[in-house]
Amino acid sequence: MAKAAVVILAGTEGHANLGRIVNGLETAKEFAETDGDEIELIFDGAGTQWIPELEDPDSDPHELYQAVKDDASACDYCSGAFGVDDAVNDSGVVRLDDHDGHPSIRSLVDDGYEVITF
């Protein structure tokens, strides 16, 4: 049994960041599909910009995102800072604010999660 927190920090600009989101989603999916594993998928910083993109059915990684969406959450503060508040609310993705408006990475580590960033 593995516990992993996949944190998406890469924004939506550029081909390299498209690669990061696809790799992050694929990693989250692998954990989600493995019996006994626990996965947290967290959109943080500029990564919160991906939520409206991924919610669009015409987006290339949309289907991959749908496979792990139930495990997804987003930084509350960063959702506002990067202008995607409404999209995050509309998506139904849980907003995390347990450390000054941000997700607590320390809590994840304390709970035994391996933190992987993209």
Secondary structure, DSSP 8 states (H G I E B T S, - for coil): --EEEEEE---SSSHHHHHHHHHHHHHHHHHHTSTT-EEEEEE-GGGGGHHHHHHSTTSTTHHHHHHHGGGEEEEHHHHHHTT-HHHHHHHT-EEE-TBTTB--HHHHHHTT-EEEE-
